[in-house]
Amino acid sequence: MKSVLAMTVAGLLWASAVAWADDPPIAKEGEKAPDFKLKGTDGKEYTLKQFAGKQAVVIAWFPKAKTGGCTAECMSMRDHGDEIRKFDVAYFTASCDKPEFNKEFADELKLDFPILSDPEKTTAKAYGVVHKDREVPERWTFFIDKDGVIKHIEKKVSTKTHGEDVAKKLAELGIEKKK
């Protein structure tokens, strides 16, 4: 009986270790943010490295373009862009939708910032927003300083107020204002 129990416990521990290994590590506050190379809806490719030592970066991941919550979030970011642009920051929304779909979405909403596309989910997995329990990105926003360190991850995003919430968080984090 003891050996059956011991084998069962060992099997469960092994299975949980294997399941955990399937998911990449999640990016964490206080650590360097994973670099990326993603296409924006403005036709440019962006990397985190291009902002190193120059600007803070905000990446607001959303689940799916052209859905209610994602539309509200992007509109809030657009409507409060003047508040966000007071800071020395490059800011984006991001999804795993195809670039063409995000471009159509951005054009429909008349967005004045790029949506980054990660259809292969490579960057999304590196940031931990896509994982074995979730095929579309979590609605999480990453605040990254000039040194590439994640200063804050907002995991409880209010889609309707996200633009103003981003501006408030930039101030709280002490991100420099533009001169």
Order of alpha helices (4+ residues) and beta strands (2+ residues): alpha-beta-beta-beta-alpha-alpha-beta-alpha-beta-alpha-beta-beta-alpha
